[in-house]
Amino acid sequence: MKFHQPNFRLAGMAAIILGLWVISACASLQDKEKVLSASELLQKGIKETKKGYLVEATSAFQQVLEDYPNSKERVKALLLLARAYYSNEEYEEAKFHFQKFIELYPAHRQTDRAYFYNVMSDYKRIDLAQRDQTYTQEALEGFEQLITRFPKSQYLNEARIKKHECETILAKNIFEIGKFYFRTGSYQPAITRFKNLMGEYPNQKFQGEAVFLIAESYYHEQNFSEALNSYKQFLKKYPQSPFTLQARKRLKALRRNRLYDR
């Protein structure tokens, strides 16, 4: 039987061809993965943002900041990075980068934009169900600062609207805490909360009810002298309130029985 000898020459040529192909493929891959300039990275991030690929966008903008810290593109990349985090609802990261922009470029023409979205990063994290309204308080203070610092900003009207919303949320929070104390018979803490509400947020729609509940709290504590004065104040200021009839009955009983002299 005749056996064929392996053709080493042919095998060698195949190995050389394969090697050349691998080298060519690697070179092609390197071309595809070439180092992008700051401008190219910026444009890449903008394109990814428009397509909704926010993770890829933040990566591109971050690379501009890291690889080209002294480039002119850095300023825009920092603002766009913060905005991408904001759009992706990563508000802690967004706030950090907006604040960084404000600190680095306080005189930039888009600083008011950074300021607005910096505050909005707190506003977006407001939870009405939470007793702790830290984010609401921080947002309120931020909107107040923006209104004062940038009186000609394009965000001025929206900042005023959001500021009013924050005031309403904080006022409502104090009011609900006061009502909780009232319902549980803790009348002194209730009175304190209602008076704080009147002092800090005097123009809320539930102000009348707060004044009435102050009078009711004094009445239940049997501090009839203060109750009498509070009912009078309530009836004078809120004659059309849903609680007017009840206040008049209380006042009539106090006068009839002269309880306020005790």
Beta strands, then each sheet from edge to edge (+ up, - down):
end
